[in-house]
Amino acid sequence: MHYAVPRIFQHEGMLCQFYTDICATKGWPRYLRKFLPRSLCPSALKGLLDRVPEGVPPDKISTFSSFGLSRALRARIQDTLSEQTARYLWEGRKFGGLVTEGLEKNCPDGVYAFKNAALEILTWANDRGLVTVLEQPNVYRPVMHRLLSREHQEHSTWEESRDNDEHRQEEADRQVAEWEVADLILCPSEFVQDGIRQAGGPVERTAVVPYGVDFSPRSEPRLSPDRRLNVLTVGTVGLRKGAPYLLDAARRSEATFRTVGAVSVSEEARIRLEDHVELTGQVPRSEVEEHYEWADVFLLPSICEGSATVVYEAMAKALPVICTPNTGSIVRDEVEGFIVPIRNSDAIAESIERLSQNSERYETMSERSLSRYREEGSLTAYSRRLSQTVRNAFR
């Protein structure tokens, strides 16, 4: 989340050391950032140069740049779902091992780690009697698999079936093992917390802490446009994000639809989407803001999320939001937008129509979306929630 957690801990005087694979302010990447003109950089390199932990002193940042480069190169390989999960597991184990070597030198009071990259780190800390905090940023893997299996059955030509992933149980077992050694498990939404409950996990050691983003907010709400609405979706275009329902809603709506994010569907599905939706593809974080400015409405019909930060960003731009309960957002139905059931393109199209036909409703929802961001969706609000919850774990 653009280094929100280490930035918050540094601001609150709680940060001992921040470990990450690669960033633009440490090691050889800092020379690229200093000497290479941004205009000459390809998109992937711009993404690296945008990785700047603002407000975190360089001497408190430990990176493993060679590992980070290896990760980036491996990620560019077009492999199967099973191979992707194997790579994901390798990355978590490798990173955990690298971090524990550094922890011996820093002597922290506790550790905070993210799902999949946490087991080795939390085990090391647990053995030494330190406080262990695990962030579970998205739903438990078997819950996700159960939801997406139906998508693959109904839209079999869109993506490779996850039933072919021979490593998914190993990934699920690793998540459970991380729960077992965590004193506190942070969930960004009740949807994620409920996934732990469904798995019989230690829900009594969980806390729901919604996210917040550091994003430039609009100074005032939006006025209802005097043209057909521009509808924006940000995130990977695929089954998990509800792409078939986006397409179906676009077919029956007079609005203009645009996506920003990598397209992970088959060529056949891509062609069908392009007939009704502008597929921008992946863009550097620094260029996303202009797409929010283009939009009138934000749509995220996700089947499965943790708490999508793009929704917080859209609210900062005073956009009415249409999303599902499984998006894990802080949007309230009929207040900042509409909460529609998953797999329901009729509800999506109806919500767009309601915003299009009623300028007063549109402007009220825009005002409330911006207000909700300022009160509950900003980095300041997230900092307050996160720091207090983690401090309580040390008592």
N, C-alpha and C positions, 0 to 999 in steps of 0.2 A: 504493500500500500504506500509506495513512494517513501519508505522509511519512516512511516508515522510512529511506530512503536519506539525505536531508539531515539527519535527526536523528542518524543514525549518524556521518556525516562531521563534524557539529558536535561531537559527543561525543569523537570521535577527534582533534580539532584539525585536520581536513583541509578544512573548508568555507570557501571563499572567498565565494561568493554562490549563493543558491538562486533559480532562476527558475521561476515557475509562472504559470498564467493568472489564477487568482483564489483567494483564501482569506479566512477570516473575520477575520484580524488586520491586514490592510493595505487602504488605500483606503476607499471608501465602505462595503464590507461590515462593517468594524469598528464602524461606528455602528449598524448593524442589530443586531449582536451585543450591543452595550452597552445600547441603549435599547428594543429590541423584545422584549416578553415571549415566551418560547419557546412558551407555550401558545397564542398567537395565530397562530403560524406554520404555513403549509401544509407538507406533507411535503417538497416540493422546496426550500423555504427552510430547513427544518431541516437538510437535507443540506449546504447552503452553510455554515450556522453551525457545523456539525461539522467543517469543514475548518480545523483548527487545528494548525499545525506545532509541537507541543509541544517546547520546548527549543531552538528555533531563534530567535536574536535578531531582532526585527523589522527592524533595520538591515541584516541579511544576507538579507532576503527582497525580491525584486523581483517585482512582479505587473503584469499587464496586464488590469485589471478590465473594461475595455470589451470587450476581446477575449473574456474569460471569459463575460461576459453574452451576447455575440453567439453564442458556442458553445452556451450553454445554451438560448437561444431557438431556434436552428437545430435542436437535437437534439429539440425537441418536435414538429417537423413530421413528419407521417406520410409519409415519402418511400419510394421504391423502394430496393432493395439497391444498385443502380447509383448512385443519388443519394446514398445514405449513404456509399459509398466515395469519391465525388467530394468530399463534405463533409469526410470524414476526411483526405483528401489535402490539401485546402485548409487545414485546421487545422494540419497538420504543417508545411507551407511557411510559413504566416503566423507561427506561433509561432517557428519557427527564425529567421525574419528579425528578429523583435522581439528575440530573445535576443542575436543577434550584434551588434546595435546597442549593447546594454548591456555586452557582454563587453569592448569596446574600453576601457571605463572601469575595469575591475577587474583586468586583467592576471593571469589565473590561470596556474598551471603546467600545467593540463590541464582537460579537460571530460568530464563524464559525462552522457550523454543517453539517452533512451528511444526505442525503435523508432518510426519514422514521423515523430517530431518531432526527429530527430537530424541529417539529412543536411546542412542548412545550417550547423548548429553544428559538427559534426565537420569539415566541409570548411574552415570558417574557422580552426579550431584546427590542422588538418593543414597548412594553408598557412603557419602560423607556427611550425611545429615543436613544437607542444604535444602532450602525451600525450592520446590519444583513447580513451574507453571507451564502448562501446555496450551497453545492456541490451536483450536480445531476450526480452521477457517471455512471448511465446507462439510457437507453431510457425510456420515459414515458410508464407506464404499459399498457395502451390500445394499443399503437403502437406495443409493444412487443407481446401482445395477438393476434393482427391481423396477425402478421407475423407467429407466432407459430401455430395458428389455422390451417393454410394450412399444416404445417408439420404434425400435428396430423391427419389430414384427409388423407394425402398420406402415412403416416407411423403409422397407428393406433395401431400396435402391439408393438411399441417401448416404449411408455410412456403413462401414464394416461393423458387424455385430459384435458386441462386447462379450457375447457368449464364447467367442474364440480366444479370449484373454486367459491364458493358462496361469498367469501370475496374480490374478485378482484376489484369490484367497490369501496368498502370501501378503499382499498389501493390507488386506483387512486384518489379518493376524498382527501385523506390525502396528496398526492403529490401536488395537486392543491392548497390546503390550505397552504402548505409550501411556494409555489411560491408567494402567496398573501402577506406574511409577510416578504419576503426577499428583501433587497435593491439590492443585487447582486446575480445572479444565475450562478455558474460556470459549464460549460459543457466541458468535456474532448475532444469532437470532434464535428464537424459540424453535424454528424448523430444524436447526442443527442440533439443539439440545434434545429435541424429541427423537432424532435419529439415534442418539446415544441411549435414550430410554428404550427404544424399540430393540436395541441390541442387548439389553440387559446390562448395560454399562453402569459405571458409578455416577449416576445422575446427581447424587447428593453432593458430589465434589465439583459440580459444574456451576457456572455463573454466566448469565446472558449479558454480554456487553456489546451493544450495537456499535458499529464503526462510526467514523466521521472522517471527512476529507479536508485537506488544505487546498481549497479551490477558490479562484477569484469569483466572488458572487456578483450578480447584477445589483445595481443600485436601486432598482425599482422593478415592480412586476411588469409583465408583458401585456400589451393590448391584443385583443382578438384580431387576427389578420383579416383583411378584406379580400382574401383569395383562399384557395383550397389549402388545407393544412399541410405542413411539412412534418413528417413523422420520422424520428431518428431512433435507431437501435445501435448501441455500442457494445461490442463483445464478439467473440468467435461465432461465426455463422455455422450452426450445426444443430443436431437434434437436442442436445442438452439445453440450448438457449431457445428452443421452440421455433426453429426456422420454418417448419412446414405450416405452422399456424400464422406466422408472420406473412408468408406467401399467400395463404388463403385469405387473410384479412386484406392484403393489398389488392388482390383480385377483385374484391367486392367493394372497395372503397374508392372515393374520388381523390383521396389524399395522395401526396407524393411521399414515397418511402425511400429511406437511405440507411444502409448499414455501414458501420466503421469497425473493422476487425478482420482477422484472418478468416478465410473461407475454407472450412474443413469438410465440405460435402463433396459428393461425386460430381463428375463433369456433367452428367445428365441433370442432376438437381440444380447445379449452378446455372445451367442454361434456362431452366424453368424459372428460377428466381430472377434472372436478369431481364426477363420479359416484363416484370412488374416492380422490381426493386433495384435501386442503384447500389451496386456493391463496390464500395470505395476501397476495400482491402485494409490491411494493417497500416497504421500511420504512427509516427513518433508521438509520445505523450504531449510534446510541446505544440503539436498541430491539431490535437483533438478539440481544443476549445472553439475553434472556428466552426466546427460542425455543430456544436451545441448552439452557437449563435444563429446558425442557419435554421435550426429546428423550431417548431411551435409546440410539439408534443414529443415526449419520450416514451418509447415502448420497449418492454422487456418481458416477453411471454415465456420465461424460463420454466423448464420442467424441474430443475434441481440447481440450487445455488447454496451459498452460505449466507452472505449478505452483500449483494452486488454493489461495489463502490461506485459504479457508473450511475446508479440511481441517485446517490448522494450528490454527485457532480451535476446531474440534470436538475436536481432541486435547487442547487446553488445558482443555476441559470434561470430559475423561476419557471421551469417547464412543468406543466401538468404531467403526471406520470400514469401510465397504464402498465400494470405488472401483475404477476401472479402471487399467491401466498408463499409459494416455494422460492420466491426471489429473496425472502428474508429482509424486506425493506422496512423503513420507518414510515412509509406512506400509509395513510389511513383512507379507507374506502369512502368515496364521496366527499373527501375533504381536500387532500392534495392531488387527488386523481381517482383512479378506479382500480380496485383489486378484482381481477377476473379469474375464473377457474382455469387451471391448466388445461391444455388441449381444447380451448374453446375460442375458435376464430370468430364465431358469431358475436360473442361478448366483446371481443376486441373491436370489431367493426362498429358495433353499436356504441361503444364508448367514444370512438373517434367521431362518430356522427353526432353524439350529444354535445361534444365540445365544439364541433363545427357549426351547429345550428343555434347555439346559445352563447352569445358574446359575454353576457354577464357571468354565466357559469365559468367560462374559460378564464376570464380576468380574475374572478374570485379564487379559482384553483391555483392560478399562477401566483397570486399574492400569498396564499397559504403555503404553497410549496416553498417559496423563498423564505417565509417566516419560519417554517419547520426546519429548514436547513440551518438557519441562524441559531435557532434554539437547541436543536438536538443533533443536527447532521454535520456540524463543523468540526474541525480538528480540536478546537478548544473544548467543545462538549465531549468529544471522545476522550481527550486527555483527562478531563475531570472523572469520567466513569472508570477509565482504565487504571489510572494511578491509585484511586481509592480502593478499587477491588483488589489490586495486587498488594497494596499496603496491608489490607486486612489479612492476607495470607501469611504475613510475617508475624502476626500477633499471637 
